[in-house]
Amino acid sequence: MRMELVEYEVKGKIANIKLNRPDKLNAINLQMFHQLVAAFRRYDEDSDAWVCILSGKGRSFCAGHDQEENTQLAAEDLFLQILNLTKPLIVAVQGHCLGMALAVAFSSDIRIGAEGSKYGWPNVRWGQSSIGGPAFMPHYLPRNYACEYMFTGDLIKAEEAFRLALLNRIVPPEKLMSTAQEIAAKISGNAPLAVRAMKEATFLGFDLPMPQRLAVSRLFAGRVAGTEDAKEGLKAFIEKRKPVWKGK
């Protein structure tokens, strides 16, 4: 029986994707890469899943690309797949989040880090460059910080990552998954079409001038306004009760 290197499960509208190669610090080999792509595709198409948590089993979230296999991976395709998800993705990180794994985390919407976790692209220490580092680091960090970490290969400690706004929260390791689940539960308790509209409008408008940003936001807000959920939300507000969402 083939071991699943990426596990997928849905409970209460929350999907959980778990990296399951703890003996290798969840380093991504070719098999895991294909399973991860399939898991994200499954989440995107799963009508029962309204939000997703990505995590890794064992003492580290993910050590990045498995250099022992030294296989070519279409990493940029994975990053774009995650960026194009229409539903929210939360990443919960313990231990190390390096190289390709950090690009995956940067592609997500919300990042929770455990105390003691570390982040970075140590590629230059091993004579390698990176696909994700030069693309993501200067996008999320001031260029001078990005260059220092990429050129030295030094890792970013959790406290520094939080200070630089790379993490939403830092929590004790034992509270990592419960915190991620708590945030996911809050999101899944809201109208799914409204949440998706917020995400898509944010993503599409990110690099646009403000007038175009507002136009994109108006477009998505208009689409949601006519849905059954929007009518149910207003009715529930007036009747002072909890709304029942149908995703329609």
Order of alpha helices (4+ residues) and beta strands (2+ residues): beta-beta-alpha-beta-alpha-beta-beta-alpha-beta-beta-alpha-alpha-beta-alpha-beta-alpha-alpha-alpha-alpha
